[in-house]
């Protein structure tokens, strides 16, 4: 997925062990795994790290639309973050948990600024890919609720995408819309 966001040559492909510092003894609560993850994130160029962080937060924002990020949504965020190979699984898990924490605690005040930062850093193709990933996160439970639809619309507008691009992504997930599912359910009764 990050290749879709960042392009093929922007990922730092160095081995995690190559960027891990071996200086000093671990402090309380610090493990080799955490040090490797931190080193992996610090090894990214600053702009790419900002893009990664704003991507993760935007995905968590989509998951938190109904004020709860389910296990299915969490797994989908992790999947989306590691799909390109830029983040390994432990790093994607950590970044997802950090983004979930931020979305749950500062969500209302940070939503627009973070999405705007992502928009400013990303290409149009990257913005469309993140919108598609946001829809996938919201659809992880099988249904995109009215609350999730409203947040997805806000995200789409904040990404400054063409209406046709937004409509194309939305149409990919039409069968997961709670409104469409309800109409079909009612039509089956009639």
Beta strands, then each sheet from edge to edge (+ up, - down):
end
